[in-house]
Amino acid sequence: MLNPLFVLLAAILWGMTGTAQTFLDNNVSPIAVATIRSAIGGGLLLAITIFLRKINFLHWSWKWTILAAASIALFQGFFFSSIRLTGVAIGTVATIGSAPVFSGIMEWLIWKKRPSAIWGVATMIAIMGCLLLFINNGEEAVQMGGFGLALCAGLSFAFYTNISKKLMAQEDALPAVAMTFSLCTLFLLPFSLSTGFAWLENVQNLWTILFMGTMCTSVAYLLFLNGLQKINSSTAVTLSLAEPLTAAILGVFLVGEQLSGVSWLGVAMLLGSIVVLTIGGRQRRLHNKLKP
């Protein structure tokens, strides 16, 4: 039961990212934020890992780590680019709505595990909830290039989740997250150098990015990978849809945003999908244990 909870807690921390970004200057580049966030998250954990002597670079699973780092870097690049082209609402819905579907397909192909009916029902409820949550946010018409980039972001996150399962079969969560985000920083750095990092001289910006790097990256991905060890990739990605739920609720209570009745219905459906997935999954595991 703790594994789904770890994934939910990770998604809640990810959901704080959007609210935290409202405390950054408006002219800060999203790619620069992603780079520094990854550098703080990966660098902090890498220092701890080396201090505790929990990593062996000579016998490390470099193949899966490089793939995981590349996929999470691509995810951030595709996602931020889609937001810029087609808007926050459509970009977010297309990304988080497509990720569970892609993950279910990949899990079938990579792990030879057919997604359960419970997962299918919960995922459909969650996607409908996301649509209702963002449907009336005043977005312009869909820009197909941005929509395509959002689908690429969803595919990248699904790929990261499934590759992380491979990585976690060989390495512990702490060094795995440390190495993944340290490499991710190297992948993102060339794209963020042109934007500069002068914004870090502002104290509020600095404290905000420190929070995003430690809590929304280090702690969140540690929780996610620990939870991923004993649940399916498709289930983990669907549970991570608690991220927009958290972002919406924090937007109302901390940022002062307004949600309509339709949006609140979307919130309720997202909550319902999480309940279906966690309770339904637990009942299925109990049923399997009781089989003669």
Secondary structure, DSSP 8 states (H G I E B T S, - for coil): -HHHHHHHHHHHHHHHHHHHHTTS-TT--HHHHHHHHHHHHHHHHHHHHHHTT---GGG--HHHHHHHHHHHHHHHHHHHHHHHHH-HHHHHHHHHHHHHHHHHHHHHHHS-----HHHHHHHHHHHHHHHHHHTTS---S--HHHHHHHHHHHHHHHHHHHHHHHHHTTS-HHHHHHHHHHHHHHHHHHHHTTT-SGGGGSHHHHHHHHHHHIIIIIIHHHHHHHHHTTS-HHHHHHHTTHHHHHHHHHIIIII-----HHHHHHHHHHHHHHHHHHHHHHHHHHHHHH--
